[in-house]
Amino acid sequence: MGAGDHPTSLHGLAPSDLRPEEVVLHSWSAPGGRGVLTNLRCLLLGRPRPIRRKLQWSQELERVSSLNVERIKGVLSGRLMMRGSFGGGTISPGTVDATYGVMVDQIPVYIGPPDDCADLQKRIGDARTSRCVAVFGRLLPYHQPAPSSPRDAR
C-alpha cells in the first residue's frame, strides 16, 4: 500500500485518521455521508461510501455550544374534518411522516425518526459531558463559548 492507502474501518475512519487517544463511540448515516462521534469530537464525513471519503465538518466536544432536535417535517396529530356527497365525519390521523433533525451548533448531523434523534442527542450529550469534565473538571453550559484554557474554566 502507498501513502494514504489504508483500509477504512467499520465507522468510515481509518485508524490513521484518528488522533492519539481518540476512540470511535458511535457512527450513523448522516446527510450526504456518515456521522461519527468519538470521545474527542463530532464529525461529518462526506460521501456515503468509504472510497475517497473526506472530512466535511468537525467540532471538538468541549466546544459544542448547542445541541438541539428540531422538527423537519410531518403532520401533527389532530383531527381532520371531512365532507362529501356521502356524508362527513372526523378522523384522527395521528402523527404522519414525522421527521426530526439533530443539530450540533446549527449543523444538521442526523435526520430521522424521533426515537433515533433522541438516542443520538443523548450519546452526543453524554460524550460532551465526559469531555468537559476531563478537560475543565466540570460541565460547561450550552450557549457559552469554551474557555481558551482549563484554568479559565474555574
C-alpha positions in Angstrom: 0.0 0.0 0.0 1.2 3.5 -0.8 1.0 6.6 1.4 -2.6 7.4 2.2 -3.8 4.0 1.0 -5.3 2.3 4.1 -8.4 0.3 4.7 -11.3 2.1 6.3 -12.8 0.9 9.5 -16.4 0.0 10.1 -17.1 3.6 11.1 -15.7 5.2 7.9 -12.5 6.4 9.5 -9.1 4.8 9.1 -7.1 4.2 12.2 -4.6 6.8 10.9 -7.4 9.4 10.7 -8.0 9.2 14.5 -6.0 11.3 16.9 -3.9 9.6 19.6 -6.2 8.6 22.4 -9.3 9.1 20.2 -11.9 6.3 20.2 -15.0 6.0 18.0 -18.1 5.8 20.2 -20.8 5.7 17.6 -21.5 6.2 13.9 -24.6 6.8 11.8 -25.9 7.7 8.3 -25.7 11.5 8.1 -27.0 13.9 5.4 -24.7 13.4 2.4 -22.4 10.9 4.1 -21.6 9.5 7.6 -21.6 10.9 11.1 -19.0 9.8 13.6 -18.9 10.5 17.4 -15.6 10.0 19.1 -14.5 10.6 22.7 -13.0 13.9 21.5 -15.2 15.3 18.7 -18.2 15.0 16.5 -17.5 14.6 12.8 -19.3 14.6 9.4 -17.7 12.6 6.7 -18.7 13.2 3.1 -19.9 10.6 0.6 -21.9 7.6 1.8 -19.2 5.2 0.5 -15.8 5.0 2.1 -13.8 5.4 -1.1 -12.3 8.9 -1.1 -14.4 9.9 1.8 -13.3 13.2 3.2 -13.8 15.1 6.5 -16.6 17.7 5.9 -17.0 19.1 9.4 -15.6 18.5 12.8 -16.3 20.0 16.3 -14.4 19.4 19.5 -16.9 18.1 22.0 -15.9 20.6 24.7 -16.6 23.5 22.2 -20.1 22.4 21.3 -22.3 25.3 22.2 -25.7 23.9 21.2 -27.3 20.5 20.8 -30.9 20.5 19.6 -33.5 18.3 18.0 -35.9 20.1 15.6 -38.9 19.0 13.6 -38.0 19.0 10.0 -41.4 17.9 8.5 -44.5 16.0 9.4 -48.2 16.4 10.3 -49.0 17.0 13.9 -51.6 14.7 15.5 -55.0 16.2 15.5 -58.4 15.8 13.8 -59.4 16.3 10.3 -63.0 17.2 9.3 -64.2 15.5 6.1 -67.3 16.3 4.0 -68.5 14.8 0.8 -71.6 13.7 -1.0 -71.8 10.5 1.2 -71.7 12.4 4.5 -68.9 13.7 6.7 -67.0 12.9 9.8 -63.9 13.4 11.8 -60.8 11.3 11.7 -57.7 11.3 13.9 -54.7 10.5 11.7 -52.0 10.6 14.5 -48.5 11.7 13.5 -47.7 11.1 9.9 -44.2 11.2 8.4 -42.7 12.9 11.5 -39.0 13.7 10.7 -36.6 15.4 13.0 -33.0 16.6 12.8 -30.2 16.6 15.3 -28.3 19.9 15.1 -24.9 20.4 16.6 -24.0 24.1 16.6 -26.8 24.6 14.0 -25.2 21.9 11.7 -27.6 19.1 10.8 -25.8 15.9 11.8 -28.7 13.5 11.5 -32.2 13.4 10.1 -34.7 10.7 11.0 -37.4 9.5 13.4 -37.8 11.0 16.9 -36.5 8.0 18.8 -33.3 7.8 16.8 -32.8 11.5 17.2 -33.3 11.2 21.0 -30.7 8.4 21.1 -28.1 10.3 19.1 -28.8 13.5 21.1 -28.2 11.6 24.4 -25.0 10.0 23.0 -23.6 13.3 21.9 -24.6 15.0 25.2 -23.1 12.2 27.3 -19.8 12.3 25.3 -19.7 16.2 25.6 -20.2 15.9 29.4 -17.4 13.4 29.7 -15.1 15.5 27.6 -15.9 18.8 29.5 -15.2 17.0 32.9 -11.9 15.6 31.5 -10.7 19.0 30.2 -12.2 21.5 32.6 -13.2 19.5 35.6 -16.8 20.4 35.2 -19.6 20.6 32.7 -19.9 23.8 30.7 -23.4 25.2 29.9 -24.5 25.3 26.3 -24.6 28.6 24.5 -21.4 29.6 26.2 -18.1 29.5 24.4 -15.5 27.1 25.9 -12.7 28.9 27.7 -9.3 29.0 25.9 -7.7 27.1 28.7 -8.8 24.7 31.5 -7.6 27.3 34.1 -10.1 29.9 32.6 -13.0 27.4 33.3 -12.7 27.8 37.0 
